[in-house]
Amino acid sequence: MGSVAGSVCASRGDAGSGMLPMTMPSAEHPIPLPRNLVAAAKQEEREAWLATLPFTVAKLAEQWSLTVGAPFQPGGQTAWVAPARDSAGNAMVLKVGWRHPEALHEAEGLRTWAGRGAVRLNAAEELGDTVGLLIEECRPGTPLASRPEEEQDLVVSDLLRRLWIVPPPGHPFRSLQVMCDQWADEFEMKVGAGRSSLDRGVAREGIGLFRSLPRTADREVLLCTDLHAENVLAAEREPWLLIDPMPYVGDPTYDPLQHLLNCGQRLRADPHGLATRLAHLLEGRTTPM
């Protein structure tokens, strides 16, 4: 979902050895920075934000009485994520990221799902353009992407059926139409500037569908919008849990898209067959592997 939209959560990636108490950083005691986050901050001109990160991490660690370890490497592109323990010794994950539109309501989404198919949210704090989340740790934390794609189909469809709930009254979540219109606008500008290799007629039809399809939904539910095999981790409380949601409200048929696009070889070989298989699984029907 964009070049720097994703972030690593829970137990994915390699953490530094040991759990070291977090102290106020200084020139003599800086905190480690994930490689991917440093590269993304440079690309997005977020170096000033990155400079404040050590003090933000220390503030949250003190506020939530945490012992924080080294961040997961190479890390994600919008957040500093590390293992942590609270004062009672409970294992958790601290995620400190810069605010970006797609993940605007990540905390609210996790609260709404309340651990049903997704990691639990223990605490959240907004500090200017920074969002801090204290979330459930996934152990062993192996990404679903390590499993065969046919198995991924089953897990993704099962999770989506559970996560598609009607949001509560007065919810803050934006409409899927908002996101699709924004993406269509951006791609339309790209095509107009000659920065797309697609046939202009095909591009025009695609842009039109992106604007019109969200309006055809016969029901609206809380969406993940970025559920794919890298954002699903093996856990103990449930076999698999969603991380890093980007919640919107809209047509549930949008949500399998990210998984479909990540199955490139099967999608190219038999797009109708793969789409039909997922449709059957999402309806709870059995389908051959």
KOLKEVO-247853 format. One record per residue (C-alpha): residue in one letter; x, y, z. Coordinates in nm, 4 decimals, decimal comma. Last residue first. Example, Ala and Ser with C-alpha at 12.3 -4.5 7.8 and 13.67 -1.06 7.14 Angstrom:
<sites>
+-----+----------+----------+----------+
: res :       xx :       yy :       zz :
+-----+----------+----------+----------+
:   S :   1,3670 :  -0,1060 :   0,7140 :
:   A :   1,2300 :  -0,4500 :   0,7800 :
+-----+----------+----------+----------+
</sites>
This chain:
<sites>
+-----+----------+----------+----------+
: res :       xx :       yy :       zz :
+-----+----------+----------+----------+
:   M :  -0,6668 :  -2,6746 :  -0,3205 :
:   P :  -1,0315 :  -2,7743 :  -0,3802 :
:   T :  -1,3015 :  -2,5463 :  -0,2398 :
:   T :  -1,5147 :  -2,5633 :   0,0693 :
:   R :  -1,7677 :  -2,2858 :   0,1154 :
:   G :  -1,7457 :  -2,0334 :   0,3956 :
:   E :  -1,8413 :  -1,7409 :   0,1737 :
:   L :  -1,4862 :  -1,6080 :   0,2026 :
:   L :  -1,3583 :  -1,9492 :   0,0924 :
:   H :  -1,5838 :  -1,9475 :  -0,2142 :
:   A :  -1,4747 :  -1,5967 :  -0,3119 :
:   L :  -1,1118 :  -1,6926 :  -0,2587 :
:   R :  -1,1413 :  -1,9896 :  -0,4949 :
:   T :  -1,3339 :  -1,7842 :  -0,7514 :
:   A :  -1,0664 :  -1,5142 :  -0,7531 :
:   L :  -0,7955 :  -1,7768 :  -0,7984 :
:   G :  -0,9811 :  -1,9506 :  -1,0817 :
:   H :  -1,0640 :  -1,6278 :  -1,2623 :
:   P :  -0,7052 :  -1,5007 :  -1,2426 :
:   D :  -0,5534 :  -1,8290 :  -1,3666 :
:   A :  -0,1847 :  -1,8102 :  -1,4587 :
:   R :  -0,1332 :  -1,4413 :  -1,3875 :
:   L :  -0,2990 :  -1,4612 :  -1,0458 :
:   R :  -0,1208 :  -1,7849 :  -0,9604 :
:   Q :   0,2191 :  -1,6283 :  -1,0305 :
:   G :   0,1359 :  -1,2990 :  -0,8619 :
:   C :  -0,0016 :  -1,4238 :  -0,5315 :
:   N :   0,0736 :  -1,0900 :  -0,3605 :
:   L :  -0,1935 :  -0,9191 :  -0,5704 :
:   L :  -0,4574 :  -1,1631 :  -0,4462 :
:   H :  -0,3576 :  -1,1086 :  -0,0826 :
:   Q :  -0,3877 :  -0,7326 :  -0,1209 :
:   L :  -0,7237 :  -0,7609 :  -0,2985 :
:   P :  -0,8955 :  -0,9826 :  -0,0392 :
:   D :  -1,0184 :  -0,6663 :   0,1407 :
:   Y :  -1,2103 :  -0,4967 :  -0,1418 :
:   T :  -1,4958 :  -0,7518 :  -0,1412 :
:   P :  -1,5812 :  -0,6312 :   0,2093 :
:   D :  -1,7332 :  -0,3077 :   0,0691 :
:   G :  -1,6812 :  -0,0175 :   0,3056 :
:   V :  -1,5412 :   0,1140 :   0,6311 :
:   Y :  -1,1714 :   0,1924 :   0,6664 :
:   P :  -0,9031 :   0,0512 :   0,8946 :
:   M :  -0,5348 :   0,0321 :   0,8009 :
:   P :  -0,4346 :  -0,2778 :   0,9969 :
:   D :  -0,0728 :  -0,3316 :   1,1058 :
:   I :  -0,1027 :  -0,6784 :   1,2625 :
:   L :  -0,3463 :  -0,9647 :   1,2087 :
:   L :  -0,3225 :  -1,2756 :   1,4242 :
:   W :  -0,2712 :  -1,6448 :   1,3436 :
:   P :  -0,3031 :  -1,9633 :   1,5537 :
:   E :  -0,4880 :  -1,7793 :   1,8319 :
:   R :  -0,3608 :  -1,7090 :   2,1832 :
:   E :  -0,0231 :  -1,8604 :   2,0887 :
:   A :   0,0674 :  -1,6610 :   1,7777 :
:   A :   0,1730 :  -1,6981 :   1,4142 :
:   L :   0,1787 :  -1,3624 :   1,2376 :
:   V :  -0,0372 :  -1,2039 :   0,9667 :
:   N :   0,0831 :  -0,8790 :   0,8083 :
:   E :   0,3350 :  -1,0476 :   0,5757 :
:   A :   0,0579 :  -1,2734 :   0,4415 :
:   H :  -0,1672 :  -0,9916 :   0,3322 :
:   L :  -0,4308 :  -0,7806 :   0,5037 :
:   D :  -0,3849 :  -0,4182 :   0,4004 :
:   T :  -0,7414 :  -0,2830 :   0,3653 :
:   C :  -0,8359 :  -0,4055 :   0,7195 :
:   L :  -1,2050 :  -0,3279 :   0,6655 :
:   L :  -1,4890 :  -0,2561 :   0,9101 :
:   V :  -1,8105 :  -0,3472 :   0,7314 :
:   E :  -2,0421 :  -0,2061 :   0,4663 :
:   R :  -2,3141 :  -0,3958 :   0,2818 :
:   D :  -2,4574 :  -0,4083 :  -0,0711 :
:   A :  -2,1504 :  -0,2327 :  -0,2043 :
:   T :  -2,1844 :  -0,0591 :  -0,5432 :
:   R :  -2,0471 :   0,2807 :  -0,4366 :
:   P :  -1,6988 :   0,1394 :  -0,3726 :
:   L :  -1,6918 :   0,0219 :  -0,7375 :
:   S :  -1,7314 :   0,3664 :  -0,8969 :
:   R :  -1,4056 :   0,5508 :  -0,8276 :
:   F :  -1,1727 :   0,2538 :  -0,8755 :
:   L :  -1,3759 :   0,1502 :  -1,1783 :
:   G :  -1,3255 :   0,4895 :  -1,3426 :
:   I :  -0,9531 :   0,4845 :  -1,2731 :
:   G :  -0,9281 :   0,1417 :  -1,4317 :
:   E :  -1,1195 :   0,2487 :  -1,7417 :
:   R :  -0,8954 :   0,5543 :  -1,7859 :
:   A :  -0,5811 :   0,3465 :  -1,7371 :
:   V :  -0,6950 :   0,0953 :  -1,9983 :
:   G :  -0,7629 :   0,3773 :  -2,2446 :
:   R :  -0,4301 :   0,5440 :  -2,1635 :
:   D :  -0,2368 :   0,2225 :  -2,2294 :
:   L :  -0,0259 :   0,1628 :  -1,9214 :
:   S :   0,3371 :   0,2772 :  -1,9051 :
:   S :   0,2566 :   0,5531 :  -1,6563 :
:   R :   0,4594 :   0,8698 :  -1,5940 :
:   G :   0,3122 :   1,0685 :  -1,8845 :
:   A :   0,2079 :   1,3591 :  -1,6637 :
:   G :  -0,1595 :   1,2880 :  -1,7274 :
:   V :  -0,1075 :   0,9242 :  -1,6267 :
:   K :   0,0532 :   1,0267 :  -1,2981 :
:   M :  -0,2186 :   1,2848 :  -1,2317 :
:   E :  -0,4853 :   1,0192 :  -1,2888 :
:   F :  -0,2943 :   0,7847 :  -1,0601 :
:   E :  -0,3042 :   1,0355 :  -0,7750 :
:   D :  -0,6723 :   1,1178 :  -0,8264 :
:   A :  -0,7624 :   0,7468 :  -0,8415 :
:   W :  -0,5703 :   0,6844 :  -0,5205 :
:   Q :  -0,7555 :   0,9654 :  -0,3433 :
:   D :  -1,0923 :   0,8502 :  -0,4765 :
:   C :  -1,0201 :   0,4952 :  -0,3599 :
:   M :  -0,9245 :   0,6141 :  -0,0111 :
:   V :  -1,2307 :   0,8322 :   0,0355 :
:   Q :  -1,4635 :   0,5681 :  -0,1108 :
:   L :  -1,3378 :   0,3218 :   0,1505 :
:   S :  -1,5158 :   0,5448 :   0,4006 :
:   R :  -1,3291 :   0,6823 :   0,6972 :
:   F :  -1,3362 :   0,5308 :   1,0453 :
:   P :  -1,4177 :   0,7504 :   1,3455 :
:   H :  -1,7048 :   0,5392 :   1,4883 :
:   G :  -2,0167 :   0,7163 :   1,6123 :
:   P :  -2,2211 :   0,3956 :   1,6204 :
:   P :  -2,0053 :   0,0796 :   1,6370 :
:   P :  -1,8472 :  -0,0711 :   1,3242 :
:   V :  -2,0312 :  -0,3647 :   1,1630 :
:   I :  -1,7898 :  -0,6551 :   1,1645 :
:   W :  -1,5671 :  -0,7980 :   0,8932 :
:   L :  -1,2788 :  -0,9188 :   1,1123 :
:   R :  -1,4116 :  -1,2717 :   1,1534 :
:   R :  -1,4729 :  -1,3398 :   0,7832 :
:   L :  -1,1407 :  -1,1699 :   0,7074 :
:   L :  -0,9469 :  -1,3986 :   0,9394 :
:   D :  -1,0901 :  -1,7157 :   0,7857 :
:   S :  -1,0239 :  -1,5904 :   0,4321 :
:   V :  -0,6642 :  -1,4997 :   0,5152 :
:   V :  -0,5977 :  -1,8338 :   0,6861 :
:   L :  -0,7415 :  -2,0470 :   0,4065 :
:   D :  -0,5752 :  -1,8534 :   0,1245 :
:   Q :  -0,2425 :  -1,8617 :   0,3117 :
:   E :  -0,2594 :  -2,2403 :   0,3071 :
:   E :  -0,2823 :  -2,2324 :  -0,0742 :
:   E :   0,0042 :  -1,9818 :  -0,0766 :
:   P :   0,2417 :  -2,2189 :   0,1014 :
:   R :   0,3566 :  -2,0940 :   0,4464 :
:   S :   0,6411 :  -1,8495 :   0,5172 :
:   A :   0,4156 :  -1,5606 :   0,4130 :
:   L :   0,2071 :  -1,6341 :   0,7252 :
:   P :   0,4812 :  -1,4505 :   0,9120 :
:   T :   0,6408 :  -1,6313 :   1,2088 :
:   G :   0,5722 :  -1,4441 :   1,5318 :
:   P :   0,6586 :  -1,7326 :   1,7653 :
:   R :   0,4990 :  -1,5780 :   1,9588 :
:   C :   0,2974 :  -1,2646 :   1,8871 :
:   E :   0,3324 :  -0,9815 :   2,1379 :
:   E :   0,0226 :  -0,7818 :   2,2189 :
:   I :   0,0356 :  -0,4106 :   2,1638 :
:   L :   0,1585 :  -0,0878 :   2,3193 :
:   L :   0,1048 :   0,1817 :   2,0579 :
:   G :   0,2731 :   0,5216 :   2,0288 :
:   V :   0,1648 :   0,7689 :   1,7619 :
:   T :   0,3853 :   1,0597 :   1,6583 :
:   D :   0,2820 :   1,3790 :   1,4752 :
:   G :   0,2102 :   1,5544 :   1,8040 :
:   L :   0,2303 :   1,2927 :   2,0777 :
:   E :  -0,0610 :   1,0511 :   2,0490 :
:   E :  -0,0731 :   0,7690 :   2,3018 :
:   A :  -0,2103 :   0,4147 :   2,2873 :
:   A :  -0,2401 :   0,1321 :   2,5375 :
:   N :  -0,2947 :  -0,2436 :   2,5571 :
:   L :  -0,4073 :  -0,3078 :   2,1986 :
:   R :  -0,4735 :  -0,6737 :   2,1268 :
:   V :  -0,3397 :  -0,8334 :   1,8107 :
:   A :  -0,6037 :  -0,9218 :   1,5542 :
:   G :  -0,8376 :  -1,2158 :   1,4896 :
:   R :  -1,0744 :  -1,1185 :   1,7705 :
:   G :  -0,8357 :  -0,9265 :   1,9972 :
:   A :  -1,0723 :  -0,6394 :   2,0733 :
:   W :  -1,1707 :  -0,5858 :   1,7068 :
:   T :  -1,2902 :  -0,2360 :   1,7983 :
:   R :  -0,9799 :  -0,1560 :   2,0001 :
:   L :  -0,7554 :  -0,2703 :   1,7159 :
:   G :  -0,9469 :  -0,0490 :   1,4748 :
:   E :  -0,9287 :   0,2512 :   1,7051 :
:   A :  -0,5517 :   0,2092 :   1,7372 :
:   E :  -0,5021 :   0,1828 :   1,3599 :
:   H :  -0,7183 :   0,4876 :   1,2897 :
:   L :  -0,4807 :   0,7080 :   1,0884 :
:   A :  -0,2918 :   0,4131 :   0,9404 :
:   E :  -0,3465 :   0,5183 :   0,5761 :
:   P :  -0,3008 :   0,8870 :   0,6505 :
:   H :   0,0437 :   0,8839 :   0,8124 :
:   R :   0,1423 :   0,9681 :   1,1712 :
:   W :   0,5000 :   0,8831 :   1,2524 :
:   G :   0,5549 :   0,5632 :   1,4414 :
:   V :   0,6302 :   0,4256 :   1,7846 :
:   K :   0,5429 :   0,0579 :   1,8341 :
:   L :   0,6146 :  -0,1077 :   2,1674 :
:   V :   0,5546 :  -0,4830 :   2,1773 :
:   M :   0,4443 :  -0,6827 :   2,4806 :
:   A :   0,5706 :  -0,9520 :   2,7184 :
:   N :   0,4218 :  -0,9323 :   3,0684 :
:   G :   0,6827 :  -0,8913 :   3,3425 :
:   A :   0,4540 :  -0,7227 :   3,5943 :
:   S :   0,6255 :  -0,3858 :   3,5403 :
:   D :   0,5660 :  -0,4128 :   3,1655 :
:   R :   0,7912 :  -0,5951 :   2,9224 :
:   A :   0,9014 :  -0,4771 :   2,5792 :
:   P :   0,9946 :  -0,6046 :   2,2347 :
:   A :   1,0697 :  -0,3341 :   1,9759 :
:   V :   0,9094 :  -0,1414 :   1,6897 :
:   W :   1,0232 :   0,1966 :   1,5542 :
:   A :   0,7644 :   0,2917 :   1,2937 :
:   T :   0,7132 :   0,4166 :   0,9382 :
:   Q :   0,9294 :   0,1958 :   0,7183 :
:   G :   0,9434 :  -0,1329 :   0,9022 :
:   G :   1,2302 :  -0,3046 :   1,0746 :
:   P :   1,5631 :  -0,4416 :   0,9527 :
:   Q :   1,5759 :  -0,5354 :   1,2344 :
:   F :   1,3417 :  -0,5473 :   1,5329 :
:   P :   1,4185 :  -0,2786 :   1,7869 :
:   A :   1,6465 :  -0,3308 :   2,0875 :
:   G :   1,4700 :  -0,4130 :   2,4122 :
:   V :   1,2343 :  -0,2086 :   2,6257 :
:   T :   1,1602 :  -0,2397 :   2,9977 :
:   L :   0,8307 :  -0,0630 :   3,0366 :
:   S :   0,6625 :   0,1395 :   3,3075 :
:   W :   0,3932 :   0,2775 :   3,0702 :
:   Q :   0,4845 :   0,6448 :   3,1152 :
:   E :   0,8567 :   0,5706 :   3,1517 :
:   A :   0,8729 :   0,3617 :   2,8351 :
:   L :   0,6558 :   0,6184 :   2,6584 :
:   K :   0,8946 :   0,9014 :   2,7475 :
:   A :   1,2038 :   0,6967 :   2,6549 :
:   V :   1,0569 :   0,6111 :   2,3147 :
:   T :   0,9713 :   0,9772 :   2,2543 :
:   F :   1,3214 :   1,0866 :   2,3572 :
:   P :   1,4847 :   0,8400 :   2,1184 :
:   L :   1,2430 :   0,9379 :   1,8356 :
:   T :   1,3111 :   1,3122 :   1,8327 :
:   A :   1,5927 :   1,2857 :   1,5754 :
:   L :   1,3791 :   1,0593 :   1,3578 :
:   W :   1,1148 :   1,3301 :   1,3355 :
:   A :   1,3774 :   1,5780 :   1,2147 :
:   E :   1,5022 :   1,3215 :   0,9615 :
:   R :   1,1526 :   1,2832 :   0,8178 :
:   E :   1,2333 :   1,3927 :   0,4622 :
:   E :   1,0256 :   1,1048 :   0,3202 :
:   Q :   1,3275 :   0,9369 :   0,1574 :
:   K :   1,5476 :   1,0040 :   0,4611 :
:   A :   1,2837 :   0,8725 :   0,6979 :
:   A :   1,2421 :   0,5667 :   0,4761 :
:   A :   1,6140 :   0,4820 :   0,4898 :
:   V :   1,6295 :   0,5253 :   0,8691 :
:   L :   1,3141 :   0,3179 :   0,9150 :
:   N :   1,4483 :   0,0371 :   0,6965 :
:   R :   1,7731 :   0,0207 :   0,8939 :
:   P :   1,6066 :   0,0025 :   1,2347 :
:   L :   1,7459 :   0,2602 :   1,4805 :
:   P :   1,9399 :   0,1658 :   1,7928 :
:   I :   1,8909 :   0,3935 :   2,0957 :
:   P :   2,1562 :   0,6510 :   2,1805 :
:   H :   2,3534 :   0,6208 :   2,5070 :
:   E :   2,6632 :   0,8462 :   2,5013 :
:   A :   2,4962 :   1,1210 :   2,2968 :
:   S :   2,2005 :   1,0902 :   2,5309 :
:   P :   1,8918 :   0,8791 :   2,5676 :
:   M :   1,6733 :   0,8769 :   2,8794 :
:   T :   1,6886 :   0,5199 :   3,0003 :
:   M :   1,5209 :   0,2083 :   2,8639 :
:   P :   1,6034 :  -0,1039 :   3,0627 :
:   L :   1,7725 :  -0,3624 :   2,8374 :
:   M :   1,5938 :  -0,6766 :   2,7244 :
:   G :   1,8467 :  -0,9133 :   2,5697 :
:   S :   1,9886 :  -0,9629 :   2,2225 :
:   G :   1,8675 :  -0,7296 :   1,9495 :
:   A :   1,5521 :  -0,8237 :   1,7726 :
:   D :   1,5258 :  -0,9955 :   1,4392 :
:   G :   1,2120 :  -0,9665 :   1,2308 :
:   R :   0,8467 :  -1,0251 :   1,3143 :
:   S :   0,7592 :  -1,0486 :   1,6817 :
:   A :   0,4808 :  -0,7894 :   1,7017 :
:   C :   0,4808 :  -0,5212 :   1,4358 :
:   V :   0,6742 :  -0,4255 :   1,1237 :
:   S :   0,5545 :  -0,1221 :   0,9336 :
:   G :   0,3960 :  -0,0676 :   0,5948 :
:   A :   0,3130 :   0,2624 :   0,4278 :
:   V :   0,6572 :   0,3538 :   0,3013 :
:   S :   0,6313 :   0,2629 :  -0,0646 :
:   G :   0,2569 :   0,2622 :  -0,0945 :
:   M :   0,0000 :   0,0000 :   0,0000 :
+-----+----------+----------+----------+
</sites>
